[in-house]
Amino acid sequence: MPSARAYRPARAPACCGSPTSIRSCCPFSAWRPTARRGTGPRRRRIRCPACSCPPHLERGAVRRHAAGDYRRWRRKIRAPHGPDQRPRRGPEQYGERTVVSALRILAADIGGTNARFAEIVIDGLSQVRVSEPVIFPTWSEAIVSFDAVLEHYTQVRPPGSPALEDFDAVAIAIAGAVSGRRGTLPNIAWDVDLDATRPLRNAFLLNDFFAQAHAYLDPAVFGRLRLVRPGSGMEPGMGSGLDLGSIAIVGAGTGLGHAALKSIRGRRVAIGSESGHCTFAFHGDEEQKIEAAMLARSGKPWLSGDDVVTGSGAALLHAALTGNALSPAEALARKDSESATCAWFARFYGRACRNYCLAMYPVEALVITGGIAAKNPHVIESPAFVAEFNDGRAYRQMLERVPIYLNEDQSLGLRGAAIHAWMELTAP
């Protein structure tokens, strides 16, 4: 065991009174020998600036603490020594409680079609108040950059709303890959760089589905989901277990998004993914003919999930099957729910969901979100979707036990983005 001398702080204030005997000490004390002529070393107590003098400790306990717990404590408070340095946030720490008031956060969800902004007041996972979202198209002649998006919001925000700089934090979820403070949006002509935009206080940038996964950390969200297909063995009225187990989240809209919540040591962790940009597999001769027709019309060398299980993918699929051009809404309309386009699209959607559930297995539930399922629920309710999802060969029985839920709340990503920012700002 290293001695306390090896871990003593270089400088520390005498914040708890004058040095006393060895048996009257703070557990964060270190003992530094100083030269004393003729009598050997004299021990001088050094106290931690954030403690309040807990009970006395023996000499050995002091040394063990100085060699281990002192370093962990320094990392916990993330602050240099000083008599008035206190932990600024976090749970109860060593007899001293730090209270965090509610945070006002501006959350944004920037997709390939629309941008949503909302003011959110959050004081815990189950205490989230979301204002009516402000929605406007991402594509327009006036919006040619991320700065233009922020400027447009300042012009159309509700009367009395704070300025961007007055929020405690700004959480921005984008439909694209994020690396640090930069993000790439594959379906938009411009990117996001928080270091190159206007100064924002406590700005966070994250993927839209990674943000949405954080929303499911609030157990109240599960009560707003619609059960599309119960898992085999589930009895009527039986709890879903969504608030305890791991969840796969898949959603098709302008793009194909994926995320998951995994239970690790009793704690749920959000996991992001860019699986929608992986190669989409077509099986058999009939599907390969469809793939060839879609490739010829798209001009791409290969197709990803983002090219097939999306709104543009539905329009491309319909054109490949019929030779006629329709909008995604027309191609997937309920009146044509028995059409070949709907049947094939449901089959491909089920395949994308099955692949991700197997990639993240074990999962206790699948949550389907996104604009396509919310506006066309018959797609995921169709026999073609369920049959393809269950077709896991050796894993069929496990997939049949996975209940499928539909999220129809398009603003859930805003809630999740705010929860992510709140967790970052209040982390101990």
C-alpha positions, 0 to 999 in steps of 0.5 A: 500500500503506498504511503499517504505521503505519495498522494498528498496535495501540493497545496491545501488550505487549513480550512477546518481549524488549526492542526491537532493530534493524530486522532482528531482528523478529517477522513480526507486528511493527508499527513505531511512530515516537516523537518524538525531539528532533533526530534524527528518528523512532525505531523501536520494535518491538511484538511479537505476544503469540502468536508465538515469534520466527520468522526475521528479515524485511527492512523491506519484509516487515515493512511488508507484513505489518503492513498485511495479515497482522496483521489476518488474524491478529487475526481468526483467534484471535478474542482481544484482545491480552495477554501470556497470550492464546493461541488456545484451539482450532483447528489448528496456528497459527504454530508453536504447536499447540493440542490439543483433547480429546474433547468430551462432547455431549448430542444431542437430536432432537425430532420430531413423534412422539418425542424422542431423547437420546444422550450422544456423545463426539466427537474428530473426524469419524470418532471419534464414539461414540454411547450408546444413545438415550433415546426417549420420546413428544413428545406427552404430558400431562406434556410441554407445553413444551421445558423439560418435555422437558428435565425428563423426560430428566433423570428417565429418563436412564441412571444415572451420566449427567452433569447437563445443565449438565455436558456440554461442549455441548448440540445440539438438532435439531428438526423445524421452522424455526430462526432463531438460538436460536428454533425453530418446530415445526409439528407440535407445540403448543409452540416452542423458545427457548433464551434462555427455557429453563434455562441450558445450556452451549454450546447449539446449535439446528438443524433436524433434517435440517440436523443429519442432513446433518452426519452424512454428513461422516463417510465411515464413515456411507456404509458403513451405507446400503443401495443401493435403485437403482444409477444407470445406468452403475454397475457392480457393486462400483463406488464410489458417490462419496458421500464426494466429491460432492454429496448430496440428502437427503429423508425422510418421517415426521411431516413431510417434511424436506430437506437437502443436502451440496454440494461447494464448492472441495473442501469439503462444506457442509451446506445446510438447507431447508424445502421440505416446506412448499412447495405440492405439485403435482397433475397431470392430472384424476385427481390433481386429483380426489384433491387435491379429496378431500384438501382437503375432508377436511383443510379446508385451502385448499391442500396442501403436501408436509408434507400429502401425503408424510408419515404423516398424508398417507398416512392422508389419501390412503387416506381420499380414495381409499377413504372408510375411515380407517386409521392410516399404518402400516395404509395403507402395510402391506406386505401392501397394497403393491399397493394404490392407496394405496401406488401413489399414495403412492410416486408422490408420494414419488418426485415430492418426491424428484425436485423436490428433486434438480433444485432442488439439481442437480448431485447425485451421489446421493439418500439417503432417510431418515425413518421411513416408508421405514425401516419400509416400504422397499417404498414406495421400491422400487416401480416407481411411485416409480422411474418418477416420480423418473425423469420429469424430461422433458429431465433424465430421463437425468441423473436415471436416473444418480442412485443412490438409497440408504436410511438405516435408522438413525433415530439419525443425526440425533443424530450429525449434531447432535453433529458440528455442535456439535463443528465450531462449538466447534473452528472455528479 
